[in-house]
Amino acid sequence: MSRPDPRAGEPVPHEPVFDAPWQAEAFAIAVALQDRGLLDRAEFAAALGARLAGGAAYWDAWLAALEALVTDRGLTDPGSLDARTAAWQRAAAATPHGSPVTLDADPQRP
């Protein structure tokens, strides 16, 4: 029997929590923001729950909740998030298969 895809719902018990490095990094950012008092755990849980109730896949909902809360708090703005996302996408497209993706690979990097 194959294990369920955790991206389709909540993580599977006794299986790795993170399927990709970005998930661990996003989690670490959220924990750091919570530890500094810039993000409330209960508010984050409510925002995540609302997105999951709307049918979003677990990590997509998780990232959307984090992005919404950091913009709502004024820690960043949607334009900056969009610009950074675009930079990562360009860097990924320019990176040879099997190599780590870094922002240095973004062809539009200043």
N, CA, C and O of each residue as an XYZ file, in Angstrom:
440
protein
N       0.854     -1.177      0.000
C       0.000      0.000      0.000
C       0.896      1.236      0.000
O       1.815      1.327      0.814
N       0.648      2.173     -0.885
C       1.461      3.385     -0.954
C       0.963      4.393      0.074
O      -0.211      4.414      0.444
N       1.895      5.223      0.521
C       1.505      6.221      1.515
C       0.758      7.352      0.826
O       1.052      7.658     -0.330
N      -0.196      7.978      1.495
C      -0.921      9.101      0.909
C       0.022     10.275      0.648
O       1.029     10.442      1.336
N      -0.309     11.063     -0.327
C       0.476     12.239     -0.670
C       0.195     13.322      0.367
O      -0.937     13.797      0.452
N       1.218     13.740      1.182
C       0.961     14.729      2.223
C       0.601     16.093      1.656
O       0.026     16.914      2.371
N       0.920     16.361      0.400
C       0.538     17.634     -0.186
C      -0.962     17.703     -0.418
O      -1.509     18.787     -0.619
N      -1.627     16.562     -0.393
C      -3.072     16.526     -0.605
C      -3.831     16.769      0.694
O      -5.039     17.008      0.664
N      -3.159     16.714      1.809
C      -3.809     16.911      3.102
C      -2.753     17.139      4.154
O      -1.649     17.593      3.853
N      -3.086     16.826      5.373
C      -2.126     17.020      6.455
C      -1.010     15.985      6.369
O      -1.182     14.937      5.746
N       0.147     16.278      6.997
C       1.262     15.325      6.959
C       0.858     13.961      7.509
O      -0.012     13.854      8.373
N       1.504     12.929      6.994
C       1.233     11.556      7.397
C       2.059     11.245      8.648
O       3.268     11.475      8.652
N       1.425     10.722      9.722
C       2.199     10.389     10.925
C       3.345      9.424     10.609
O       3.214      8.535      9.769
N       4.456      9.618     11.293
C       5.640      8.757     11.182
C       6.313      8.825      9.812
O       7.109      7.948      9.476
N       6.017      9.819      9.044
C       6.663     10.063      7.756
C       7.348     11.419      7.826
O       7.002     12.236      8.680
N       8.307     11.676      6.952
C       8.946     12.999      6.970
C       7.904     14.112      6.835
O       6.959     14.007      6.054
N       8.095     15.160      7.600
C       7.149     16.270      7.575
C       7.332     17.106      6.310
O       6.360     17.599      5.738
N       8.579     17.262      5.880
C       8.884     18.140      4.761
C       9.226     17.325      3.525
O      10.090     16.449      3.566
N       8.550     17.617      2.434
C       8.838     16.958      1.161
C       9.870     17.720      0.351
O      10.476     17.168     -0.567
N      10.072     18.985      0.686
C      10.989     19.829     -0.075
C      11.661     20.811      0.880
O      11.085     21.182      1.902
N      12.876     21.227      0.547
C      13.591     22.160      1.429
C      12.837     23.454      1.705
O      12.936     23.996      2.806
N      12.080     23.963      0.724
C      11.369     25.225      0.943
C      10.369     25.115      2.083
O      10.101     26.096      2.776
N       9.816     23.918      2.278
C       8.846     23.743      3.354
C       9.524     23.899      4.717
O       8.989     24.556      5.610
N      10.691     23.297      4.870
C      11.441     23.429      6.121
C      11.862     24.877      6.344
O      11.821     25.367      7.472
N      12.261     25.555      5.291
C      12.686     26.949      5.413
C      11.513     27.850      5.790
O      11.655     28.729      6.640
N      10.364     27.639      5.166
C       9.177     28.434      5.503
C       8.762     28.174      6.957
O       8.379     29.096      7.678
N       8.844     26.932      7.365
C       8.519     26.583      8.746
C       9.467     27.306      9.709
O       9.031     27.860     10.718
N      10.763     27.297      9.389
C      11.752     27.955     10.244
C      11.503     29.462     10.326
O      11.668     30.062     11.388
N      11.111     30.065      9.223
C      10.791     31.500      9.224
C       9.611     31.760     10.160
O       9.650     32.688     10.969
N       8.569     30.947     10.052
C       7.393     31.136     10.903
C       7.743     30.970     12.373
O       7.285     31.750     13.208
N       8.541     29.977     12.696
C       8.942     29.763     14.093
C       9.755     30.950     14.596
O       9.542     31.418     15.715
N      10.687     31.439     13.776
C      11.498     32.588     14.177
C      10.627     33.823     14.410
O      10.841     34.560     15.372
N       9.654     34.048     13.540
C       8.748     35.184     13.715
C       7.907     35.028     14.980
O       7.656     36.003     15.689
N       7.475     33.803     15.257
C       6.708     33.548     16.471
C       7.578     33.752     17.706
O       7.132     34.351     18.685
N       8.817     33.258     17.669
C       9.718     33.416     18.809
C      10.023     34.871     19.108
O      10.288     35.230     20.255
N       9.987     35.710     18.086
C      10.264     37.142     18.261
C       8.999     37.944     18.583
O       9.053     39.164     18.739
N       7.870     37.254     18.681
C       6.626     37.934     19.012
C       5.994     38.674     17.844
O       5.093     39.489     18.042
N       6.453     38.400     16.637
C       5.922     39.083     15.459
C       4.770     38.323     14.811
O       4.068     38.860     13.954
N       4.584     37.095     15.215
C       3.530     36.250     14.664
C       2.949     35.431     15.808
O       3.689     34.839     16.594
N       1.644     35.401     15.897
C       0.956     34.692     16.970
C       0.604     33.272     16.513
O       0.003     33.082     15.455
N       0.980     32.297     17.310
C       0.737     30.892     16.939
C      -0.746     30.592     16.735
O      -1.122     29.919     15.775
N      -1.573     31.086     17.628
C      -3.015     30.822     17.520
C      -3.592     31.478     16.266
O      -4.433     30.893     15.583
N      -3.139     32.688     15.972
C      -3.618     33.365     14.768
C      -3.151     32.629     13.512
O      -3.898     32.500     12.542
N      -1.911     32.150     13.542
C      -1.413     31.383     12.408
C      -2.235     30.106     12.226
O      -2.622     29.766     11.108
N      -2.494     29.410     13.317
C      -3.278     28.175     13.242
C      -4.665     28.445     12.663
O      -5.169     27.656     11.864
N      -5.276     29.544     13.059
C      -6.597     29.896     12.532
C      -6.527     30.214     11.039
O      -7.394     29.798     10.270
N      -5.490     30.955     10.629
C      -5.337     31.295      9.212
C      -5.084     30.039      8.384
O      -5.634     29.896      7.292
N      -4.261     29.135      8.894
C      -4.002     27.870      8.200
C      -5.282     27.048      8.111
O      -5.606     26.511      7.052
N      -6.000     26.950      9.209
C      -7.246     26.182      9.220
C      -8.258     26.705      8.219
O      -8.952     25.925      7.566
N      -8.345     28.014      8.096
C      -9.295     28.611      7.151
C      -8.929     28.235      5.716
O      -9.808     27.944      4.905
N      -7.642     28.242      5.405
C      -7.216     27.890      4.046
C      -7.407     26.399      3.768
O      -7.785     26.008      2.663
N      -7.145     25.578      4.771
C      -7.375     24.140      4.592
C      -8.862     23.844      4.419
O      -9.243     22.984      3.625
N      -9.695     24.559      5.165
C     -11.141     24.378      5.036
C     -11.612     24.786      3.652
O     -12.623     24.283      3.163
N     -10.885     25.695      3.021
C     -11.214     26.119      1.667
C     -10.744     25.147      0.599
O     -10.973     25.367     -0.590
N     -10.085     24.069      1.022
C      -9.698     23.028      0.079
C      -8.268     23.098     -0.425
O      -7.889     22.316     -1.297
N      -7.464     24.013      0.099
C      -6.076     24.115     -0.357
C      -5.264     22.919      0.141
O      -5.541     22.374      1.209
N      -4.275     22.524     -0.627
C      -3.345     21.478     -0.204
C      -2.568     21.992      1.004
O      -2.395     23.201      1.155
N      -2.102     21.099      1.855
C      -1.536     21.473      3.149
C      -0.437     22.528      3.045
O      -0.568     23.598      3.639
N       0.631     22.260      2.314
C       1.749     23.209      2.283
C       1.419     24.460      1.487
O       1.971     25.524      1.767
N       0.536     24.361      0.506
C       0.079     25.570     -0.191
C      -0.689     26.459      0.783
O      -0.510     27.677      0.795
N      -1.538     25.847      1.593
C      -2.301     26.591      2.598
C      -1.369     27.183      3.640
O      -1.555     28.316      4.084
N      -0.380     26.420      4.019
C       0.572     26.847      5.039
C       1.314     28.097      4.571
O       1.418     29.078      5.307
N       1.829     28.054      3.340
C       2.570     29.185      2.800
C       1.656     30.400      2.604
O       2.055     31.528      2.895
N       0.445     30.176      2.116
C      -0.497     31.287      1.917
C      -0.845     31.953      3.244
O      -0.946     33.178      3.316
N      -1.029     31.159      4.288
C      -1.325     31.723      5.608
C      -0.152     32.564      6.109
O      -0.352     33.661      6.629
N       1.060     32.058      5.957
C       2.236     32.797      6.394
C       2.391     34.102      5.617
O       2.634     35.156      6.205
N       2.251     34.026      4.296
C       2.390     35.229      3.472
C       1.329     36.272      3.838
O       1.632     37.461      3.928
N       0.098     35.828      4.045
C      -0.971     36.771      4.392
C      -0.692     37.447      5.733
O      -0.886     38.654      5.873
N      -0.243     36.681      6.705
C      -0.012     37.264      8.024
C       1.179     38.218      8.030
O       1.125     39.252      8.696
N       2.244     37.902      7.312
C       3.393     38.822      7.320
C       3.068     40.109      6.563
O       3.582     41.173      6.909
N       2.229     40.027      5.546
C       1.835     41.266      4.865
C       0.833     42.044      5.719
O       0.908     43.270      5.792
N      -0.099     41.349      6.362
C      -1.053     42.024      7.247
C      -0.349     42.748      8.390
O      -0.792     43.813      8.822
N       0.733     42.179      8.872
C       1.496     42.761      9.982
C       2.453     43.864      9.515
O       3.071     44.545     10.333
N       2.567     44.030      8.204
C       3.477     45.037      7.677
C       4.939     44.623      7.713
O       5.826     45.469      7.602
N       5.200     43.324      7.869
C       6.580     42.839      7.889
C       7.176     42.807      6.486
O       8.395     42.831      6.316
N       6.312     42.754      5.495
C       6.684     42.869      4.089
C       5.443     43.342      3.348
O       4.393     43.559      3.953
N       5.570     43.498      2.045
C       4.402     43.905      1.267
C       4.215     42.927      0.109
O       5.157     42.241     -0.288
N       2.996     42.865     -0.431
C       2.741     41.898     -1.508
C       3.676     42.068     -2.701
O       4.071     41.077     -3.315
N       4.034     43.293     -3.036
C       4.940     43.516     -4.159
C       6.305     42.895     -3.930
O       6.891     42.313     -4.843
N       6.810     43.019     -2.711
C       8.108     42.415     -2.383
C       8.026     40.897     -2.441
O       8.942     40.242     -2.938
N       6.932     40.336     -1.935
C       6.762     38.877     -2.019
C       6.705     38.423     -3.476
O       7.339     37.435     -3.844
N       5.953     39.137     -4.298
C       5.834     38.778     -5.706
C       7.184     38.880     -6.416
O       7.529     38.021     -7.228
N       7.948     39.936     -6.107
C       9.258     40.117     -6.739
C      10.213     39.001     -6.337
O      10.960     38.494     -7.174
N      10.196     38.616     -5.072
C      11.085     37.540     -4.613
C      10.670     36.201     -5.207
O      11.522     35.393     -5.578
N       9.362     35.961     -5.298
C       8.877     34.723     -5.917
C       9.324     34.651     -7.373
O       9.788     33.607     -7.833
N       9.186     35.740     -8.087
C       9.606     35.777     -9.494
C      11.112     35.541     -9.619
O      11.557     34.846    -10.532
N      11.892     36.114     -8.707
C      13.345     35.916     -8.741
C      13.703     34.452     -8.529
O      14.577     33.924     -9.217
N      13.042     33.792     -7.591
C      13.298     32.366     -7.359
C      12.885     31.538     -8.574
O      13.581     30.592     -8.943
N      11.771     31.881     -9.190
C      11.329     31.134    -10.376
C      12.321     31.289    -11.522
O      12.627     30.313    -12.206
N      12.834     32.511    -11.744
C      13.835     32.721    -12.785
C      15.118     31.954    -12.463
O      15.728     31.349    -13.345
N      15.516     31.986    -11.196
C      16.721     31.269    -10.782
C      16.556     29.766    -10.980
O      17.481     29.093    -11.435
N      15.391     29.243    -10.642
C      15.147     27.806    -10.822
C      15.206     27.426    -12.300
O      15.771     26.395    -12.665
N      14.619     28.265    -13.137
C      14.622     27.979    -14.578
C      16.039     28.041    -15.155
O      16.336     27.351    -16.130
N      16.909     28.853    -14.571
C      18.270     29.025    -15.088
C      19.274     28.047    -14.482
O      20.428     28.000    -14.909
N      18.850     27.274    -13.500
C      19.756     26.361    -12.800
C      19.766     24.997    -13.483
O      18.707     24.430    -13.749
N      20.957     24.467    -13.767
C      21.022     23.128    -14.365
C      20.375     22.082    -13.453
O      20.454     22.173    -12.227
N      19.746     21.108    -14.063
C      19.081     20.034    -13.322
C      20.071     19.373    -12.362
O      21.200     19.048    -12.732
N      19.626     19.185    -11.136
C      20.440     18.520    -10.140
C      21.313     19.455     -9.330
O      21.911     19.037     -8.338
N      21.397     20.705     -9.731
C      22.187     21.678     -8.979
C      21.287     22.429     -8.008
O      20.098     22.604     -8.274
N      21.842     22.873     -6.888
C      21.029     23.654     -5.947
C      20.613     24.986     -6.565
O      21.391     25.622     -7.275
N      19.403     25.391     -6.293
C      18.895     26.665     -6.794
C      19.244     27.748     -5.777
O      18.944     27.624     -4.589
N      19.878     28.804     -6.260
C      20.163     29.971     -5.424
C      19.761     31.220     -6.207
O      19.645     31.188     -7.432
N      19.553     32.299     -5.497
C      19.192     33.544     -6.172
C      20.324     34.075     -7.040
O      20.086     34.914     -7.909
N      21.540     33.611     -6.826
C      22.658     34.007     -7.688
C      22.412     33.606     -9.141
O      22.977     34.216    -10.049
N      21.583     32.596     -9.376
C      21.303     32.115    -10.717
C      20.252     32.958    -11.438
O      20.024     32.765    -12.632
N      19.613     33.885    -10.733
C      18.587     34.733    -11.355
C      19.255     35.621    -12.401
O      20.090     36.457    -12.058
N      18.893     35.447    -13.684
C      19.529     36.256    -14.718
C      19.247     37.758    -14.593
O      19.950     38.566    -15.201
N      18.243     38.137    -13.824
C      17.921     39.548    -13.641
C      18.469     40.106    -12.322
O      18.150     41.230    -11.934
N      19.287     39.314    -11.646
C      19.851     39.770    -10.380
C      20.731     40.987    -10.614
O      21.559     40.991    -11.525
N      20.554     42.024     -9.793
C      21.369     43.244     -9.980
C      22.843     42.996     -9.688
O      23.657     43.913     -9.796
